[in-house]
Amino acid sequence: MNAVNYVLPLSIVFGMVVTYFGMIKSNELISMYASSISKRALVRPFFITSLGITLVYIGLNFTEFAYAYEYSSNLKKYNRISTSSEDLFLKHNNQYIYFKKLDPLKQVAYDVTIFEVDNVDLTKVIRASVASFIQNHWILEKVSIIHKPRITSLDDDGYHTESIDKLQTMENFKPKIMDNVYQSEYTLSISDGIDALRFFDAQGVNTSKIKATLFYQLFFPFFAPFLIVILYYKAPAMGRYFNMALIASSFAFITLVVWSGLFLLSRLAANGVVFAEIAILLPILFLLFIAAYFYSKH
């Protein structure tokens, strides 16, 4: 499944090239033109089919499909899908959270300590043996809370402790987001990536890598249907006056060059060298405008 990320867009374009030149070889294409079928009418099935497959692929990236590489690596290394992260220390609003152990697949954390602060003053320390992520909240169990009030005189009460069975806290702080940030990996699904973008943007954290991953998953696959339209209008209508093997090879070469160039730009965006809007979105829009120009011109 991980290979689909690289193979599918190329396969879509190569499938169009093979089909088109097969129609030329069997004289089907020229027969359709002779029957007054326009180029626009013939390019639509190619475009609609490739666009439909692309949209299905993007839809899959909203699911656990996006974690195929991570799961396969874990299976090879540890004989299980999920691995536990240890010693995580993260910030959430006015809280600093420490997890001794986190299982992102089960959405369970162990030995949790939360430090609540007011500006630079520590106000509360919350400890729990187990915490579970349920309905966008962390539910802490067997909780011990140490209250540290601000002392202004000798008559003020000092710190005190309390114990409660359960405590709800840390809204929308998803385990998968925490695990990937800890590992410096951004293999997030689109839905988790959107949540991470909103969350870390509110925390004032640099979100360029997360944005690059989202743009790659949402916009990069569209290069296939747009490139199909461009190649279609540049392909010959018959093979009598052209070296078809050379033209087909040129189309394959152009496809690989465009794909590799876009992939390189996406890696630069993921490393924070180039803005994702410039490296990923702008080239896809450029292909869209070229495809629209050829379609309207003919």
Buried (B, 14 or more C-beta within 10 A) or exposed (E): EBEEBEEBBBBBBBBBBEEBBEBBEEEEBBEBBEEEEEBEEBBEEBBEBBBEBBEEBBEBBBEBBBBBBBBEBBEEEEEEBBBBBEEBEBBBEEBBBBBBBBBBBEBBBBBBBBBBBEEEEEBBBBBBBBBBBEEEBBBBBBBBBBBBEEEEEEEEEEEEEEEEEEBEBBEBBBBBBBBBBBBEEBBBBBBBBBBBBEBBEEEEEEBBBBBBBBBBBBBBBBBBBBBBBBBBBEBBEEBEEEEBEEBBEEBBEBBEEBBEEBBEBBBBBBEEEBBBBEBBBBBBBEBBEBBEEBBEEE
